[in-house]
Amino acid sequence: MIKKKKNTVATEFLTKALIVSGTANIALLSFLFYGFFREVSPSPYCSLKPADRNEQQVPLAIDHTNAEVIHLFRKMTLPQLVGKLSNSQLIENGYTQRDLALGSLISFHYFDLSRALLGRSPPTQQRKIAFAPLSKGDVNEVIVYPGLTDADYSAIIQYAKSEKWPFTSKGLYLLLCKQETPYASLADAFYLTPEFLTVEMLFNRADVSIEKNDLLKMLCQGNWEMLTAFVEAQRVTQDLSDARRQRFLLDYIQNGSQMAAALILKTDGVFAAKKLDDAQVLMLLTLLEEKTPESESFAISELTSPRGDKVWQQAATRLYAYANEPKPEKWHHELALHRFAPNIKELFPQQMADQVSTKQLAQKIAAPAQKAVESPKVVKANKSVEAKKTGESAKVGSKMTQQVAKDKVDAGKASNKQIGKKSDPTSSLKKTSKLYVVQEGDSLWKISRSYKVELKALKDYNQLASDFLKPGTILRIPSA
């Protein structure tokens, strides 16, 4: 009996232990299953991979207007715009990025579309897209060509990448004007343009040969409007005369071209020296800053010509600059002649023979006499000489009151012939002399001591009737 009770108790204990153990196992398994299924997401219907932008679909159109894209394209360089020529993404009104890129190349970089499509059918459709310019006078519209095909754009891209200077004539010209020392290949490309060939044809008729580089330098000292106006006029008239070349050079001279001033002396030197008015000659002398044989000869010819005082002064200013000498504070025509044209007839035999006589030449280069107190005989002789002077003396502007001889004629002998005196003491002096402008406070004694010349010889050599000297008077100093 007791043994049976013990078995019953043991059975009950084992049963309860199994129940507790099973409950604990079930709870543990439930917790594990809950944790597992909570962290693992449900399996999708298809496998997911990281997104690849290269495999994404490009939007059919961008959210910008044509004007906004043009403002963006105008800031791009030529290679950047060439890269856009293969982009066919729509923008607005059916236009693509490549359409606006091509229009920007043409408008902002002067891309030569006609050469790019050489051998292909030219575009038949053109449209203008207006936009607000960045500054006044800037481009405010772009021309696009909606009818171009993919093959046309392929040809344009090939041309842009293979051609070193894929620009129009205007683009080449503007690029040359920006560079101080242009590339030789750039200049060679511009030499083949119709505009330059038209100018070169005009100058090929000149008697002298003109270098292409000089013509190019002259054109760059003008502007594109001047060049196109000339080309258009030549296309109508085909005028290759000397007068057309002279007018062409004068237009560039009026625009301040130094090269045009130099070229007109080479091609039409006689015309420039004799036929131009004083205003044109003054402008020429102002532009001729570089010393050349032509410019120096031109300045001397104008100094010795019967032109106005302004021309004489400008010619003397230019000659003093060529000689690296300071210009005198008080300018005198006779001093400039004595310095730069001591013997006019030998320097310019042909030019001067056409302008003035030998006697008038002697009057220009001779020394002035002192117009002070003179004796009655000298006054009488001066009146007879002045009566024989021609109107040329008035043009020269000389205030001399006595006729003088040439430099090679002794001043004393010329004076004796005029007033009937005996041989002058100055006849023993040398025929060469110097010029001196009397300053404030000068006297004959002081000047004679400075140049180591006897007072009487100085007075007789200049035919002075008194010792009084007026400031500004020009004296001839005999060489002892």
ABEGO torsion letter per residue (X at the ends): XAAAAAAAAAAAAAAAAAAAAAAAAAAAAAAAAAAAAAABBBBBABBBBBBBAAABBBBABBBBBAAAAAAAAAABBAAAAAAAAABABBABGGBBAAAAAAAAAAAAAGBBAAAAABGBBBBABBBBBBBBBABBGBBABBBBBAABBAAAAAAAAAAAAABABBBBAAAAAAAAAABABBBAAAAAAAAABAAAAAAAAAAAABABBBBAAAAAAAAAABBAAAAAAAAAAAAAAGBABAAAAAAAAAAAAAAGBAAAAAAAAAABAAAAAAABBAAAAAAAAAABABBBAAAAAAAAAAAABBBBAAAAAAAAAAAAAAAGBBBBABBBAAAAAAAABABAAAABAAAAAAABBAAAAAAAABBBBBBBBBBAAAAAAAAAAAAABBAAAAAAGBABABBBBBAABBAAAAAAAAAGBBBBAAAABBABBBBBBBBBGBBAAAAAAAAGBBAAAAAAAAGBABABBBBGBBBBBBBX
